[in-house]
């Protein structure tokens, strides 16, 4: 398991999101990047990858993708 017990929720979500994105598991990356947004801990790269995840997911959401690209 790549997760360490001393990681914060933010760090853990970012790692899970990046791993899911790299594995092309876009539903999971959307969930994890969205957690960062809800916690107000997302940075511009998180918003960019969230936008890409929305475009590449099984059911693409162009509107949500564009919202995150504009923030990025």
C-alpha positions as CSV (number, residue, x, y, z in Angstrom):
1,X,0.0,0.0,0.0
2,X,1.4,3.3,-1.0
3,X,-0.5,5.3,1.6
4,X,1.3,6.2,4.8
5,X,-0.6,6.6,8.1
6,X,0.9,10.1,8.7
7,X,-0.5,11.6,5.4
8,X,-3.1,14.2,5.7
9,X,-6.5,13.8,4.0
10,X,-5.3,16.3,1.4
11,X,-2.1,14.5,0.6
12,X,-3.8,11.2,0.5
13,X,-6.5,12.4,-1.9
14,X,-3.9,14.0,-4.2
15,X,-1.9,10.8,-4.4
16,X,-5.0,8.7,-5.0
17,X,-6.2,11.1,-7.7
18,X,-2.8,11.1,-9.4
19,X,-2.5,7.3,-9.4
20,X,-6.1,6.9,-10.7
21,X,-5.5,9.5,-13.4
22,X,-2.2,7.7,-14.5
23,X,-4.1,4.4,-14.6
24,X,-6.9,6.1,-16.7
25,X,-9.4,5.4,-14.0
26,X,-11.1,8.7,-14.5
27,X,-14.1,8.1,-12.3
28,X,-11.9,7.7,-9.3
29,X,-9.7,10.6,-10.2
30,X,-12.8,12.8,-10.5
31,X,-13.9,11.7,-7.0
32,X,-10.5,12.4,-5.5
33,X,-9.8,15.7,-7.2
34,X,-13.3,16.8,-6.3
35,X,-12.5,16.1,-2.6
36,X,-9.6,18.5,-2.9
37,X,-11.9,21.1,-4.5
38,X,-14.5,20.7,-1.7
39,X,-11.8,21.0,0.9
40,X,-10.6,24.2,-0.8
41,X,-7.2,22.6,-1.1
42,X,-7.0,22.1,-4.9
43,X,-4.3,24.0,-6.8
44,X,-4.4,24.8,-10.5
45,X,-2.9,21.5,-11.6
46,X,-5.6,19.6,-9.6
47,X,-8.3,21.7,-11.5
48,X,-6.5,20.9,-14.8
49,X,-6.4,17.2,-14.2
50,X,-10.0,17.2,-13.0
51,X,-11.0,18.9,-16.2
52,X,-9.2,16.3,-18.3
53,X,-10.8,13.5,-16.2
54,X,-14.2,14.9,-16.9
55,X,-13.4,14.9,-20.7
56,X,-11.9,11.4,-20.7
57,X,-14.5,9.7,-18.4
58,X,-16.9,7.2,-19.6
59,X,-19.6,9.9,-19.8
60,X,-17.7,13.1,-20.7
61,X,-18.9,16.3,-19.1
62,X,-17.7,19.2,-21.2
63,X,-19.3,21.9,-19.1
64,X,-17.6,20.8,-15.9
65,X,-14.4,20.3,-17.7
66,X,-14.4,23.8,-19.0
67,X,-15.2,25.2,-15.5
68,X,-12.1,23.6,-14.1
69,X,-9.9,24.6,-17.1
70,X,-10.9,28.2,-16.6
71,X,-9.9,28.0,-12.9
72,X,-6.6,26.3,-13.9
